[in-house]
Amino acid sequence: MNHLTVYGIPNCDTVKKARAWLDAHQHPYQFHDFKKAGVPETRLAQWIAQVGWEKLVNRQGTTWRRLPPESQAQIRDAASATRLMLEQASIIKRPVVEWPDGSVTVGFNEAAWAEKR
């Protein structure tokens, strides 16, 4: 991998901040819109392998809070989390970034991103 890919939803505030930061630092990237292109299942498996399903499931967001408690209780391993993330892309913490060095980050952390440049 030799390019940077940002995965997310364009109207997400954190994705907007992340993209603005990349633009301001003249860091070229590709954007993958979960709403238009869906969640790439093979990539999702790789993200889970690198960062863990717990980090990818956004338990602070509106989508999670709208899930019935019994549905929330069923998310207890990578398989159940994968099913949920494929069904409801908005449950994924954003942005997910694949860096040119092959690493994956979840969310926007300006200091950590500055170190990757």
VENSULLIN-V607874 format. One record per backbone hydrogen bond with DSSP energy under -0.5 kcal/mol. NH is the residue of the N-H (numbers start at 1). CO is the residue of the C=O. E is the energy in kcal/mol with one decimal. If there is no record, write none. Layout:
# VENSULLIN-V607874
nh/co/e
NH/CO/E
NH/CO/E
This chain:
# VENSULLIN-V607874
nh/co/e
5/98/-2.2
6/30/-3.2
7/5/-0.5
7/96/-3.2
8/32/-2.4
12/9/-1.9
16/12/-2.5
17/13/-2.3
18/14/-2.4
19/15/-2.8
20/16/-2.4
21/17/-2.3
22/18/-2.4
23/19/-2.6
24/20/-2.7
25/21/-1.8
26/23/-1.7
27/22/-2.9
28/26/-0.7
30/4/-2.5
32/6/-3.2
33/31/-0.6
34/8/-3.0
34/32/-0.7
37/33/-3.3
38/33/-0.5
38/34/-1.4
40/38/-0.6
41/39/-0.7
44/40/-2.7
45/41/-1.9
46/42/-1.5
47/43/-2.8
48/44/-2.5
49/45/-2.0
50/46/-1.9
51/47/-3.4
52/47/-0.7
52/48/-1.4
55/52/-0.6
56/52/-1.0
57/53/-1.9
58/56/-0.7
58/91/-3.3
59/57/-1.3
61/58/-0.6
65/61/-2.1
66/62/-1.9
67/63/-0.6
67/64/-1.3
71/68/-0.9
72/68/-2.3
73/69/-2.4
74/70/-0.7
74/71/-0.6
75/72/-1.5
76/74/-1.3
81/77/-2.4
82/78/-2.5
83/79/-2.1
84/80/-1.9
85/81/-2.8
86/82/-2.4
87/83/-1.9
88/84/-2.9
91/88/-2.2
92/89/-1.9
93/56/-3.1
95/7/-0.6
96/7/-2.0
97/95/-0.5
97/105/-2.7
98/5/-2.6
99/97/-0.7
99/103/-2.7
102/99/-2.4
105/97/-2.1
107/95/-2.7
109/107/-0.5
113/109/-2.7
114/110/-2.4
115/111/-1.3
116/112/-0.8
116/113/-0.8
117/113/-0.9
